[in-house]
Amino acid sequence: MEMTAVRKKQTTVKTGATQKLLAFASLIVLVIFFSISSSNFFQFDNIVGIMLSTAVIGILALGSTFVIITGGIDLAVGTVMTFSAVMTGVIITIWHLPLPMGVIGGIATGALCGLISGLAVAKMKIPPFIATLAMMMITKGLSLVISGTKPIYFNDMPAFTKISMSSVIGSIIPGWDIPNAVLIFFAAAIVASLILTRTIIGRFNFALGSNEEATRLSGVNVHFWKVLIYTLTGVFSGIAGIMMASRLNSAQPALGQGYELEAIAAVVIGGTSLSGGHGSILGTVIGALIMSVLTNGLRILSVPQEWQTVIVGLVVMLAVYADILRRRKK
């Protein structure tokens, strides 16, 4: 029995490595294809633009990875991001509190929304799809109500814009004006990877997705860990909200809906199984980059917006089908 468990673990590790390799190979193929198709693609400014567009969706996808590994889903990450941005704007521009308080308040807002979603799923036994759909509607409405349906601008707080758009690297290496948002995304990815692979949260995250009932029977408080995981997803949504508001120099209350689908697509393309129990942060990062490269490349090739949506949808469908085939093989 012990040998069987070892072989199963080795097979899972091998499958995960193969999936990440295939995703990375797909990314390279896309970069080569668009570079050949247009000389404007592989330019420094365009590559920086791709990385910048990846930052917000990528951070949302990092948070979504934790929930999807449990076998759940969070449809509210996009509107929670917007609500966090709005609350950051309220704290800084209306309450006139210091910038750090606004940033902490935005992240805390995301965490609170995740906590409520987690309690609804774990304690109230509401299906994740319905619980997070309700949270999506609640946060969308609250963003419009609190802001008065109008954007909240940070014109009197130029330091806030610098969070995303200034360049620490550019100040050290002239000409390398890589926005801080890109660095924050990769820093968040490193932190998320450490949490998933090196902490007890990560171990129970995979355990819940693999077999929640067996985990519960082994004495683990599955409700506590599930709530914690949804809260962690909310934290990443709060960070994404601050990045988005800083990039736009405003909190746009009507923005956010639809971002959750792109985040989930990035997670699935990166190899995380929608059935739970399998996934990685590296795969999610690659998936987010694939989404951004594909969208940017199609735009450079002047592919109409409607066909861009069709192509991205087909890519997501193929990624889900690949996951189904992988699970059948296992």
Buried (B, 14 or more C-beta within 10 A) or exposed (E): EEEEEEEEEEEBEEBBEEBBEBBBEBBEEBBEBBBEEBEEBEEEEBBBBBBBBBBBBBBBBBBBBBBBBBBBBBBBBBBBBBBBBBBBBBBBBEEEBEBEBBBBBBBBBBBBBBBBBBBBBBEEEBEBEEBBBBBBBBBBEBBBEBBEEEBBBBEEBEEBBBBBBBBEBBEEEEEEBBBBBBBBBBEBBEEBBEBBEEEEBBBBBBBBBBBBEEBBEEEBEBBEBBBBBBBBBBBBBBBBBBBBBBBBBBBBBEBBBEBBBBBBBBBBBBBBBBEBBBBBBBBBBBBBBBBBBBBBBBEBBEBEEEEBEEBBEEBBEEBBEBBEEBBEEE
